Structure formats: structure tokens, C-alpha cells
Amino acid sequence: MNSPSVVAAAMAALMMFLLLTPPSDAAISCSDVIKDLRPCVNYLMNGSGKPPAACCSGISTIQAAASTTADKQAACNCIKSASKQINPNPQLAQALPANCGITLPFTVSPNVDCSKIT
């Protein structure tokens, strides 16, 4: 059984993608974040190897949409809320950036404070 901190760690990996967002004028909604991350859910719960292309594509879509600090924080909070409904594998979540070909300059942590994302 995974604890809430493990679930938070798994979803924190996805949230961290938001920090790599290029500038744009797009606004982001929780429904868009959920829609874009839906292809990752089965992989994060039961997967192995590389995530589905649709998962990595969804992450890229979120990167492009979450351009402002407010957008990044909103997406982070949405992911944290949604993570309470699934039971992801924390190792898969932590490996997701590299498995999608994205390099993160930080360690994924279950203690991400969405209010501190800039």
C-alpha cells in the first residue's frame, strides 16, 4: 500500500515538468491538465519501460500551456488533487522525465510546495 507521500511523489514528478515551460500567453485549466495527463495514468500505475507516446505528448502540451507562475501553480495543485484518486508507482513517476526525454535540473520530491513555483 502506498502512503499519501508516495502518491505525492509520483504526481510531483509530473508537476515538475511545469518548471520547464517556454513562455507563451496560454492559460491552463485543471480539466486541461487532467485531459493531457490521462494517457500517463495506466503507465504510472502498472507500466514498465518507456511511457506511451501520448503520455509524453500530454506532458509537452502542459509545458506549452503553463507559461505563467499562476498557471504552473494551478497545474501543480490540480495534479496534487488528482493524485489522491490514483495509486501510482513512485519509481515510474520519478523516472517519467527521463523516460520522456526530458532532463530536469533538480530532484523530484514529494514535498513540493506549489506556492513556491515561479
All heavy atoms as an XYZ file, in Angstrom:
829
protein
N       0.848     -1.175      0.000
C       0.000      0.000      0.000
C       0.892      1.235      0.000
O       1.834      1.326      0.748
C      -0.891     -0.009      1.238
C      -1.731      1.247      1.327
S      -2.701      1.365      2.832
C      -3.859      0.071      2.552
N       0.577      2.181     -0.864
C       1.365      3.410     -0.948
C       0.784      4.468     -0.029
O      -0.418      4.633      0.063
C       1.372      3.940     -2.380
C       2.204      3.072     -3.293
O       3.100      2.382     -2.828
N       1.921      3.095     -4.564
N       1.650      5.196      0.628
C       1.217      6.257      1.518
C       0.920      7.515      0.715
O       1.313      7.631     -0.438
C       2.307      6.537      2.544
O       3.393      7.162      1.903
N       0.215      8.486      1.310
C      -0.052      9.737      0.600
C       1.222     10.430      0.126
O       1.229     11.059     -0.918
C      -0.787     10.584      1.639
C      -1.443      9.583      2.538
C      -0.472      8.432      2.596
N       2.330     10.300      0.866
C       3.566     10.948      0.437
C       4.124     10.289     -0.817
O       4.730     10.954     -1.651
C       4.610     10.961      1.555
O       5.008      9.647      1.876
N       3.904      8.979     -0.977
C       4.351      8.285     -2.181
C       3.523      8.754     -3.373
O       4.047      8.997     -4.458
C       4.264      6.754     -2.002
C       4.513      6.037     -3.299
C       5.243      6.305     -0.934
N       2.219      8.896     -3.176
C       1.351      9.404     -4.238
C       1.771     10.822     -4.602
O       1.870     11.168     -5.780
C      -0.132      9.367     -3.797
C      -1.018     10.047     -4.814
C      -0.581      7.921     -3.588
N       2.068     11.621     -3.607
C       2.513     12.990     -3.873
C       3.828     12.985     -4.644
O       4.019     13.798     -5.551
C       2.668     13.750     -2.565
N       4.725     12.062     -4.323
C       5.999     11.970     -5.048
C       5.765     11.625     -6.506
O       6.396     12.196     -7.405
C       6.901     10.921     -4.406
N       4.859     10.714     -6.748
C       4.563     10.319     -8.118
C       4.004     11.487     -8.912
O       4.424     11.746    -10.045
C       3.579      9.154     -8.121
N       3.090     12.184     -8.332
C       2.482     13.295     -9.054
C       3.420     14.497     -9.083
O       3.350     15.310     -9.993
C       1.141     13.652     -8.430
C       0.120     12.506     -8.511
S       0.086     11.532    -10.041
C      -0.338     12.734    -11.251
N       4.319     14.594     -8.118
C       5.292     15.683     -8.135
C       6.178     15.585     -9.360
O       6.574     16.600     -9.932
C       6.139     15.669     -6.862
N       6.477     14.367     -9.773
C       7.294     14.187    -10.980
C       6.613     14.831    -12.176
O       7.253     15.531    -12.970
C       7.540     12.705    -11.244
N       5.326     14.623    -12.283
C       4.593     15.238    -13.390
C       4.540     16.755    -13.243
O       4.684     17.497    -14.211
C       3.176     14.672    -13.459
C       3.081     13.200    -13.773
C       1.632     12.734    -13.702
C       3.674     12.889    -15.118
N       4.323     17.199    -12.028
C       4.254     18.634    -11.790
C       5.566     19.325    -12.133
O       5.581     20.435    -12.633
C       3.883     18.862    -10.315
C       3.646     20.299     -9.945
S       5.119     21.287     -9.657
C       6.083     20.263     -8.611
N       6.680     18.656    -11.912
C       7.972     19.273    -12.150
C       8.183     19.639    -13.615
O       8.944     20.539    -13.936
C       9.095     18.356    -11.661
C       9.030     18.119    -10.155
S       8.873     19.619     -9.207
C      10.550     19.821     -8.735
N       7.488     18.951    -14.512
C       7.582     19.300    -15.923
C       7.153     20.743    -16.160
O       7.595     21.390    -17.100
C       6.707     18.397    -16.784
C       7.218     17.003    -16.863
C       6.540     15.977    -16.237
C       8.363     16.709    -17.562
C       6.998     14.685    -16.299
C       8.836     15.417    -17.627
C       8.154     14.405    -17.002
N       6.290     21.235    -15.308
C       5.775     22.587    -15.470
C       6.863     23.641    -15.322
O       6.738     24.745    -15.825
C       4.667     22.834    -14.454
C       3.491     21.870    -14.559
C       2.512     22.134    -13.426
C       2.818     21.972    -15.901
N       7.935     23.290    -14.647
C       9.023     24.248    -14.442
C       9.832     24.481    -15.711
O      10.602     25.427    -15.788
C       9.939     23.758    -13.321
C       9.277     23.654    -11.959
C      10.269     23.077    -10.956
C       8.774     24.996    -11.494
N       9.669     23.644    -16.701
C      10.433     23.760    -17.938
C       9.644     24.418    -19.060
O      10.040     24.374    -20.207
C      10.877     22.358    -18.397
C      11.741     21.614    -17.392
C      12.015     20.210    -17.900
C      13.031     22.346    -17.164
N       8.557     25.047    -18.723
C       7.647     25.600    -19.708
C       8.233     26.807    -20.428
O       8.694     27.744    -19.796
C       6.343     26.031    -19.009
O       5.830     24.916    -18.322
C       5.325     26.528    -19.998
N       8.172     26.814    -21.780
C       8.591     28.003    -22.506
C       7.540     29.107    -22.393
O       6.365     28.818    -22.166
C       8.701     27.508    -23.957
C       7.790     26.341    -24.029
C       7.786     25.727    -22.653
N       7.931     30.357    -22.567
C       6.978     31.451    -22.453
C       5.886     31.385    -23.517
O       6.136     31.054    -24.661
C       7.834     32.715    -22.666
C       9.231     32.284    -22.447
C       9.288     30.828    -22.765
N       4.656     31.718    -23.122
C       3.525     31.859    -24.037
C       2.431     32.594    -23.289
O       2.553     32.872    -22.116
C       3.027     30.499    -24.532
O       2.269     29.859    -23.536
N       1.325     32.887    -23.971
C       0.222     33.605    -23.346
C      -0.913     32.668    -22.951
O      -1.979     33.122    -22.583
C      -0.315     34.671    -24.301
C       0.714     35.758    -24.544
O       1.479     36.068    -23.615
O       0.742     36.281    -25.652
N      -0.715     31.376    -23.036
C      -1.785     30.420    -22.773
C      -2.132     30.363    -21.293
O      -1.275     30.503    -20.439
C      -1.376     29.041    -23.253
N      -3.416     30.163    -21.015
C      -3.879     29.918    -19.652
C      -4.147     28.426    -19.537
O      -4.385     27.752    -20.526
C      -5.144     30.713    -19.387
N      -4.104     27.910    -18.333
C      -4.286     26.477    -18.139
C      -5.429     26.228    -17.163
O      -5.614     26.974    -16.219
C      -2.972     25.825    -17.656
C      -3.039     24.322    -17.801
C      -2.630     26.250    -16.246
C      -1.681     23.665    -17.740
N      -6.204     25.191    -17.426
C      -7.292     24.816    -16.533
C      -7.037     23.413    -16.002
O      -6.318     22.628    -16.620
C      -8.630     24.853    -17.274
O      -8.702     23.785    -18.202
N      -7.639     23.114    -14.872
C      -7.459     21.797    -14.285
C      -7.988     20.717    -15.232
O      -7.380     19.663    -15.376
C      -8.162     21.728    -12.930
S      -7.716     20.272    -11.967
N      -9.087     20.975    -15.901
C      -9.626     19.975    -16.827
C      -8.650     19.702    -17.970
O      -8.519     18.553    -18.415
C     -10.997     20.394    -17.359
O     -10.908     21.588    -18.102
N      -7.936     20.727    -18.431
C      -6.929     20.524    -19.480
C      -5.754     19.697    -18.958
O      -5.250     18.820    -19.653
C      -6.409     21.857    -20.012
C      -7.430     22.587    -20.875
O      -8.347     21.934    -21.401
O      -7.294     23.821    -21.008
N      -5.315     19.975    -17.747
C      -4.205     19.232    -17.158
C      -4.583     17.753    -17.037
O      -3.814     16.874    -17.439
C      -3.807     19.803    -15.777
C      -2.814     18.904    -15.064
C      -3.242     21.206    -15.928
N      -5.767     17.480    -16.524
C      -6.221     16.096    -16.356
C      -6.313     15.404    -17.711
O      -5.861     14.266    -17.873
C      -7.582     16.053    -15.629
C      -7.462     16.631    -14.217
C      -8.148     14.635    -15.609
C      -6.488     15.930    -13.324
N      -6.866     16.085    -18.689
C      -7.000     15.511    -20.035
C      -5.626     15.181    -20.611
O      -5.426     14.096    -21.167
C      -7.735     16.488    -20.954
C      -7.828     16.029    -22.412
C      -8.514     17.049    -23.291
C      -7.863     18.390    -23.331
N      -6.759     18.596    -24.226
N      -4.669     16.077    -20.452
C      -3.333     15.872    -21.011
C      -2.553     14.772    -20.291
O      -1.720     14.104    -20.905
C      -2.540     17.180    -20.991
C      -3.113     18.216    -21.941
O      -3.742     17.835    -22.945
O      -2.930     19.419    -21.669
N      -2.813     14.591    -18.996
C      -2.086     13.574    -18.233
C      -2.784     12.216    -18.208
O      -2.179     11.224    -17.798
C      -1.861     14.051    -16.801
C      -0.936     15.246    -16.668
C      -0.811     15.650    -15.212
C       0.428     14.944    -17.255
N      -4.016     12.163    -18.663
C      -4.758     10.894    -18.642
C      -3.988      9.749    -19.300
O      -3.986      8.633    -18.767
C      -6.134     11.082    -19.292
C      -7.021      9.857    -19.093
C      -8.470     10.127    -19.431
N      -9.057     10.913    -18.347
C      -9.786     12.013    -18.527
N     -10.047     12.452    -19.727
N     -10.277     12.655    -17.494
N      -3.280      9.964    -20.432
C      -2.538      8.845    -21.027
C      -1.383      8.328    -20.156
O      -0.844      7.263    -20.430
C      -1.985      9.429    -22.331
C      -2.834     10.610    -22.627
C      -3.275     11.147    -21.293
N      -1.025      9.051    -19.109
C       0.064      8.629    -18.221
C      -0.420      7.762    -17.066
O       0.387      7.066    -16.449
C       0.769      9.857    -17.638
S       1.507     10.964    -18.849
N      -1.700      7.788    -16.762
C      -2.203      7.152    -15.551
C      -1.937      5.653    -15.538
O      -1.375      5.128    -14.579
C      -3.702      7.459    -15.339
C      -4.265      6.649    -14.177
C      -3.901      8.945    -15.081
N      -2.319      4.932    -16.590
C      -2.098      3.480    -16.606
C      -0.619      3.153    -16.525
O      -0.225      2.213    -15.837
C      -2.722      2.840    -17.847
C      -4.221      2.756    -17.737
O      -4.779      2.764    -16.651
N      -4.884      2.691    -18.875
N       0.195      3.926    -17.215
C       1.639      3.713    -17.158
C       2.150      3.895    -15.736
O       2.927      3.084    -15.227
C       2.360      4.659    -18.111
C       3.857      4.624    -17.944
C       4.600      3.580    -18.466
C       4.521      5.621    -17.241
C       5.978      3.520    -18.290
C       5.896      5.578    -17.064
C       6.620      4.526    -17.593
O       7.977      4.466    -17.410
N       1.729      4.957    -15.064
C       2.209      5.237    -13.710
C       1.720      4.213    -12.690
O       2.357      4.007    -11.667
C       1.786      6.640    -13.281
C       2.509      7.773    -13.991
C       1.864      9.106    -13.654
C       3.983      7.778    -13.642
N       0.619      3.560    -12.985
C       0.086      2.559    -12.061
C       0.639      1.167    -12.347
O       0.906      0.413    -11.415
C      -1.433      2.556    -12.135
C      -2.045      3.825    -11.573
S      -3.814      4.017    -11.853
C      -4.472      2.464    -11.354
N       0.804      0.808    -13.627
C       1.122     -0.581    -13.983
C       2.222     -0.729    -15.017
O       2.495     -1.840    -15.450
C      -0.134     -1.261    -14.558
C      -1.323     -1.148    -13.651
O      -1.245     -1.516    -12.493
N      -2.418     -0.628    -14.172
N       2.815      0.373    -15.443
C       3.716      0.330    -16.583
C       5.100     -0.192    -16.292
O       5.467     -0.497    -15.167
N       5.846     -0.280    -17.386
C       7.262     -0.600    -17.328
C       7.882     -0.062    -18.606
O       7.185      0.204    -19.580
C       7.484     -2.111    -17.209
O       6.974     -2.761    -18.346
N       9.182      0.118    -18.597
C       9.850      0.631    -19.787
C       9.483      2.073    -20.070
O       9.314      2.877    -19.166
N       9.346      2.367    -21.351
C       9.038      3.734    -21.785
C       7.541      4.021    -21.646
O       6.716      3.159    -21.907
C       9.439      3.916    -23.252
C      10.918      3.765    -23.497
C      11.610      5.074    -23.336
C      13.078      4.909    -23.676
N      13.871      5.990    -23.202
N       7.203      5.252    -21.278
C       5.787      5.622    -21.226
C       5.213      5.720    -22.636
O       5.960      5.891    -23.606
C       5.787      6.987    -20.541
C       7.168      7.497    -20.686
C       8.074      6.320    -20.844
N       3.896      5.630    -22.773
C       3.290      5.771    -24.092
C       3.591      7.143    -24.691
O       3.723      8.136    -23.969
C       1.789      5.628    -23.831
C       1.645      5.152    -22.433
C       2.930      5.425    -21.717
N       3.667      7.194    -26.005
C       3.923      8.465    -26.691
C       2.872      9.506    -26.321
O       3.186     10.688    -26.171
C       3.959      8.247    -28.200
N       1.631      9.072    -26.152
C       0.564     10.011    -25.795
C       0.806     10.642    -24.427
O       0.439     11.799    -24.197
C      -0.786      9.307    -25.831
N       1.431      9.916    -23.526
C       1.762     10.449    -22.201
C       2.793     11.572    -22.339
O       2.603     12.673    -21.818
C       2.285      9.334    -21.314
S       2.930      9.865    -19.705
N       3.874     11.295    -23.050
C       4.916     12.308    -23.232
C       4.380     13.506    -24.011
O       4.733     14.654    -23.718
C       6.121     11.689    -23.934
S       6.966     10.451    -22.908
N       3.499     13.256    -24.958
C       2.873     14.340    -25.716
C       2.022     15.211    -24.790
O       2.035     16.445    -24.891
C       2.025     13.759    -26.848
O       1.341     14.778    -27.525
N       1.283     14.573    -23.881
C       0.464     15.322    -22.936
C       1.301     16.193    -22.023
O       0.952     17.334    -21.725
N       2.425     15.663    -21.590
C       3.333     16.432    -20.734
C       3.863     17.644    -21.499
O       3.931     18.746    -20.972
C       4.470     15.538    -20.215
C       3.897     14.511    -19.238
C       5.563     16.360    -19.556
C       4.840     13.385    -18.903
N       4.211     17.441    -22.761
C       4.685     18.553    -23.588
C       3.603     19.613    -23.755
O       3.891     20.815    -23.756
C       5.124     18.044    -24.955
O       6.250     17.226    -24.824
N       2.360     19.172    -23.900
C       1.247     20.110    -24.031
C       1.100     20.954    -22.775
O       0.881     22.161    -22.846
C      -0.055     19.348    -24.331
O       0.100     18.647    -25.570
C      -1.246     20.281    -24.432
N       1.247     20.325    -21.616
C       1.165     21.073    -20.361
C       2.313     22.072    -20.261
O       2.116     23.214    -19.857
C       1.154     20.123    -19.149
C      -0.139     19.315    -19.143
C       1.307     20.902    -17.847
C      -0.155     18.199    -18.140
N       3.510     21.662    -20.665
C       4.650     22.582    -20.649
C       4.347     23.827    -21.466
O       4.644     24.944    -21.053
C       5.899     21.920    -21.214
C       6.544     20.933    -20.298
C       7.774     20.339    -20.938
O       7.750     19.951    -22.094
N       8.843     20.264    -20.188
N       3.767     23.631    -22.625
C       3.474     24.762    -23.510
C       2.361     25.646    -22.951
O       2.369     26.856    -23.154
C       3.088     24.255    -24.895
N       1.407     25.046    -22.236
C       0.263     25.802    -21.732
C       0.546     26.509    -20.410
O      -0.003     27.576    -20.155
C      -0.942     24.874    -21.568
N       1.368     25.935    -19.568
C       1.627     26.515    -18.245
C       2.800     27.477    -18.334
O       3.914     27.160    -17.953
C       1.899     25.405    -17.230
N       2.513     28.668    -18.827
C       3.588     29.617    -19.090
C       3.830     30.611    -17.965
O       4.932     31.106    -17.814
C       3.293     30.381    -20.381
O       2.078     31.098    -20.239
N       2.817     30.895    -17.182
C       2.973     31.871    -16.109
C       3.119     31.163    -14.771
O       2.788     29.986    -14.629
C       1.760     32.810    -16.036
O       0.619     32.051    -15.614
C       1.482     33.481    -17.385
N       3.571     31.896    -13.784
C       3.672     31.344    -12.440
C       2.308     30.855    -11.970
O       2.189     29.760    -11.410
C       4.240     32.392    -11.468
O       5.563     32.718    -11.880
C       4.266     31.886    -10.037
N       1.267     31.647    -12.205
C      -0.081     31.253    -11.780
C      -0.520     29.968    -12.468
O      -1.129     29.100    -11.839
C      -1.068     32.381    -12.068
N      -0.220     29.830    -13.765
C      -0.574     28.608    -14.498
C       0.159     27.404    -13.927
O      -0.416     26.331    -13.740
C      -0.220     28.731    -15.979
C      -1.152     29.645    -16.748
O      -2.271     29.925    -16.277
O      -0.748     30.072    -17.853
N       1.438     27.564    -13.644
C       2.244     26.463    -13.098
C       1.728     26.044    -11.729
O       1.613     24.852    -11.438
C       3.715     26.875    -13.017
C       4.348     27.050    -14.380
C       5.748     27.612    -14.242
C       6.324     27.965    -15.608
N       7.660     28.535    -15.504
N       1.399     27.014    -10.893
C       0.889     26.705     -9.561
C      -0.481     26.043     -9.647
O      -0.764     25.103     -8.903
C       0.840     27.969     -8.707
C       2.214     28.477     -8.346
C       2.197     29.798     -7.613
O       1.164     30.462     -7.483
N       3.359     30.207     -7.117
N      -1.323     26.518    -10.557
C      -2.650     25.915    -10.726
C      -2.533     24.472    -11.201
O      -3.230     23.583    -10.699
C      -3.478     26.734    -11.717
N      -1.649     24.218    -12.150
C      -1.455     22.857    -12.646
C      -0.911     21.962    -11.540
O      -1.343     20.819    -11.379
C      -0.523     22.864    -13.851
N       0.027     22.460    -10.766
C       0.591     21.710     -9.646
C      -0.505     21.307     -8.670
O      -0.611     20.141     -8.269
C       1.652     22.556     -8.945
S       2.314     21.845     -7.420
N      -1.325     22.257     -8.285
C      -2.401     21.976     -7.338
C      -3.414     20.991     -7.913
O      -3.920     20.123     -7.203
C      -3.075     23.276     -6.892
C      -2.222     24.042     -5.911
O      -1.686     23.484     -4.968
N      -2.090     25.336     -6.138
N      -3.690     21.097     -9.190
C      -4.608     20.180     -9.853
C      -4.050     18.750     -9.813
O      -4.765     17.799     -9.494
C      -4.829     20.632    -11.290
S      -5.896     19.528    -12.229
N      -2.774     18.611    -10.132
C      -2.131     17.294    -10.138
C      -2.119     16.696     -8.728
O      -2.411     15.513     -8.540
C      -0.715     17.389    -10.719
C      -0.799     17.695    -12.214
C       0.070     16.109    -10.464
C       0.507     18.142    -12.824
N      -1.819     17.512     -7.742
C      -1.810     17.017     -6.362
C      -3.202     16.523     -5.960
O      -3.347     15.481     -5.324
C      -1.339     18.107     -5.404
C       0.155     18.314     -5.420
C       0.534     19.412     -4.463
C       1.579     18.918     -3.500
N       2.004     19.971     -2.568
N      -4.221     17.269     -6.341
C      -5.590     16.878     -6.024
C      -5.975     15.589     -6.741
O      -6.546     14.673     -6.145
C      -6.539     18.014     -6.414
O      -7.869     17.626     -6.200
N      -5.639     15.491     -8.013
C      -5.981     14.303     -8.799
C      -5.226     13.075     -8.321
O      -5.726     11.949     -8.417
C      -5.695     14.556    -10.274
N      -4.040     13.271     -7.780
C      -3.225     12.133     -7.351
C      -3.868     11.354     -6.214
O      -3.553     10.183     -6.001
C      -1.829     12.601     -6.942
O      -1.873     13.301     -5.720
N      -4.779     11.983     -5.501
C      -5.455     11.299     -4.406
C      -6.381     10.193     -4.914
O      -6.787      9.328     -4.151
C      -6.244     12.300     -3.566
C      -5.346     13.295     -2.858
C      -6.136     14.350     -2.130
C      -5.191     15.380     -1.532
N      -5.917     16.487     -0.930
N      -6.703     10.218     -6.198
C      -7.632      9.248     -6.767
C      -6.936      8.065     -7.434
O      -7.605      7.126     -7.835
C      -8.549      9.940     -7.767
C      -9.386     11.032     -7.133
C     -10.220     11.773     -8.142
O     -10.413     11.306     -9.245
N     -10.715     12.925     -7.758
N      -5.620      8.124     -7.589
C      -4.907      7.015     -8.227
C      -3.831      6.484     -7.294
O      -3.534      7.097     -6.283
C      -4.298      7.421     -9.594
C      -3.199      8.463     -9.418
C      -5.359      7.917    -10.550
C      -2.421      8.730    -10.676
N      -3.255      5.365     -7.661
C      -2.226      4.740     -6.826
C      -0.981      4.509     -7.684
O      -0.673      3.386     -8.051
C      -2.773      3.424     -6.272
C      -1.880      2.843     -5.220
O      -1.096      3.552     -4.588
N      -1.968      1.548     -5.026
N      -0.238      5.575     -8.022
C       0.889      5.431     -8.947
C       2.108      4.760     -8.319
O       2.294      4.789     -7.109
C       1.210      6.874     -9.317
C       0.789      7.656     -8.122
C      -0.418      6.947     -7.579
N       2.913      4.170     -9.165
C       4.192      3.586     -8.773
C       5.197      4.732     -8.661
O       5.483      5.407     -9.644
C       4.630      2.580     -9.836
C       5.976      1.980     -9.558
O       6.915      2.662     -9.183
N       6.082      0.691     -9.786
N       5.758      4.988     -7.472
C       6.640      6.153     -7.307
C       7.905      6.077     -8.155
O       8.393      7.102     -8.613
C       6.957      6.168     -5.818
C       6.634      4.808     -5.323
C       5.573      4.249     -6.227
N       8.424      4.878     -8.394
C       9.625      4.751     -9.222
C       9.330      5.149    -10.672
O      10.144      5.810    -11.313
C      10.187      3.327     -9.169
C      10.807      2.963     -7.834
C       9.765      2.574     -6.781
O       8.658      2.165     -7.090
N      10.134      2.727     -5.522
N       8.170      4.735    -11.173
C       7.799      5.112    -12.546
C       7.611      6.619    -12.652
O       8.027      7.240    -13.631
C       6.531      4.390    -12.987
C       6.650      2.901    -13.226
C       5.280      2.297    -13.521
C       7.618      2.611    -14.357
N       6.993      7.204    -11.650
C       6.771      8.650    -11.667
C       8.090      9.408    -11.630
O       8.280     10.379    -12.359
C       5.880      9.057    -10.497
N       9.031      8.954    -10.807
C      10.317      9.633    -10.712
C      11.124      9.481    -11.993
O      11.906     10.361    -12.338
C      11.094      9.116     -9.509
C      10.478      9.582     -8.210
C      11.161      9.002     -6.978
O      12.074      8.203     -7.072
N      10.693      9.403     -5.811
N      10.940      8.368    -12.707
C      11.673      8.131    -13.950
C      10.981      8.740    -15.159
O      11.568      8.796    -16.244
C      11.852      6.628    -14.168
N       9.757      9.212    -14.995
C       8.989      9.719    -16.134
C       9.701     10.825    -16.910
O       9.725     10.779    -18.144
C       7.606     10.169    -15.673
C       6.590     10.481    -16.765
C       6.351      9.274    -17.657
C       5.277     10.937    -16.147
N      10.322     11.820    -16.269
C      11.004     12.854    -17.061
C      12.045     12.263    -18.011
O      12.011     12.534    -19.214
C      11.657     13.747    -16.002
C      10.848     13.523    -14.772
C      10.387     12.092    -14.838
N      12.924     11.445    -17.499
C      13.964     10.852    -18.342
C      13.365      9.935    -19.394
O      13.828      9.910    -20.547
C      14.963     10.077    -17.480
N      12.330      9.194    -19.032
C      11.705      8.279    -19.985
C      10.966      9.004    -21.099
O      10.689      8.411    -22.139
C      10.768      7.306    -19.267
C      11.527      6.257    -18.487
O      12.694      5.994    -18.757
N      10.874      5.666    -17.513
N      10.649     10.261    -20.886
C      10.032     11.084    -21.936
C      11.068     11.962    -22.636
O      10.727     12.831    -23.429
C       8.914     11.946    -21.355
S       7.375     11.055    -21.067
N      12.345     11.771    -22.287
C      13.407     12.523    -22.938
C      13.586     13.928    -22.407
O      14.092     14.802    -23.106
N      13.188     14.156    -21.184
C      13.299     15.476    -20.567
C      14.290     15.389    -19.413
O      14.220     14.487    -18.587
C      11.934     15.965    -20.056
C      10.975     16.128    -21.232
C      12.075     17.255    -19.286
C       9.549     16.386    -20.819
N      15.213     16.327    -19.361
C      16.184     16.384    -18.272
C      15.755     17.466    -17.295
O      15.508     18.599    -17.693
C      17.584     16.716    -18.816
O      17.935     15.723    -19.774
C      18.601     16.748    -17.702
N      15.683     17.096    -16.034
C      15.319     18.060    -15.007
C      16.559     18.436    -14.201
O      17.324     17.558    -13.816
C      14.273     17.464    -14.058
C      12.940     17.078    -14.678
C      12.038     16.439    -13.626
C      12.264     18.280    -15.285
N      16.761     19.721    -13.933
C      17.929     20.164    -13.178
C      17.724     20.128    -11.663
O      18.276     20.933    -10.941
C      18.111     21.601    -13.672
C      16.726     22.048    -13.961
C      16.001     20.824    -14.484
N      16.879     19.229    -11.182
C      16.569     19.151     -9.764
C      16.070     17.750     -9.457
O      15.786     16.975    -10.360
C      15.496     20.181     -9.380
C      14.344     20.179    -10.332
C      13.340     19.218    -10.247
C      14.281     21.099    -11.354
C      12.306     19.197    -11.145
C      13.244     21.084    -12.262
C      12.251     20.134    -12.150
N      15.946     17.446     -8.180
C      15.435     16.156     -7.738
C      13.937     16.259     -7.508
O      13.473     17.201     -6.867
C      16.128     15.726     -6.433
O      17.530     15.665     -6.666
C      15.625     14.373     -5.975
N      13.205     15.291     -8.004
C      11.768     15.249     -7.765
C      11.534     14.909     -6.298
O      12.163     14.007     -5.764
C      11.107     14.199     -8.681
C       9.635     14.039     -8.352
C      11.292     14.578    -10.134
N      10.650     15.649     -5.667
C      10.403     15.471     -4.247
C       8.913     15.403     -3.959
O       8.129     16.125     -4.585
C      11.006     16.647     -3.481
O      10.561     16.646     -2.151
N       8.511     14.576     -2.981
C       7.099     14.539     -2.602
C       6.684     15.759     -1.787
O       5.517     15.954     -1.503
C       6.990     13.272     -1.750
C       8.337     13.105     -1.175
C       9.287     13.601     -2.241
N       7.655     16.603     -1.457
C       7.378     17.764     -0.619
C       7.293     19.061     -1.403
O       7.535     20.129     -0.852
C       8.467     17.874      0.455
C       8.554     16.622      1.286
O       7.533     16.078      1.707
N       9.749     16.122      1.502
N       6.946     18.965     -2.662
C       6.847     20.169     -3.489
C       5.743     21.068     -2.954
O       4.620     20.630     -2.720
C       6.574     19.787     -4.957
C       6.296     21.009     -5.802
C       7.736     19.011     -5.515
N       6.082     22.316     -2.750
C       5.130     23.324     -2.329
C       4.743     24.108     -3.575
O       5.527     24.906     -4.093
C       5.769     24.224     -1.282
C       4.840     25.306     -0.771
O       3.723     25.496     -1.329
O       5.218     25.991      0.190
N       3.513     23.891     -4.063
C       3.073     24.519     -5.307
C       3.139     26.043     -5.246
O       3.377     26.688     -6.266
C       1.640     24.087     -5.646
S       1.473     22.329     -6.020
N       2.990     26.605     -4.061
C       3.016     28.058     -3.936
C       4.409     28.647     -4.178
O       4.551     29.846     -4.392
C       2.508     28.502     -2.577
O       3.438     28.147     -1.561
N       5.432     27.818     -4.157
C       6.800     28.309     -4.354
C       7.284     28.176     -5.796
O       8.405     28.547     -6.105
C       7.750     27.576     -3.414
C       7.416     27.868     -1.965
C       8.495     27.419     -1.042
C       8.030     27.605      0.374
N       8.589     28.690      1.074
N       6.445     27.647     -6.669
C       6.815     27.512     -8.076
C       6.739     28.885     -8.735
O       5.749     29.586     -8.592
C       5.895     26.516     -8.799
C       6.099     25.132     -8.216
C       6.157     26.521    -10.297
C       5.133     24.103     -8.740
N       7.798     29.254     -9.432
C       7.801     30.550    -10.135
C       8.045     30.366    -11.611
O       8.409     29.331    -12.069
C       8.885     31.481     -9.562
O      10.150     30.848     -9.715
C       8.604     31.802     -8.116
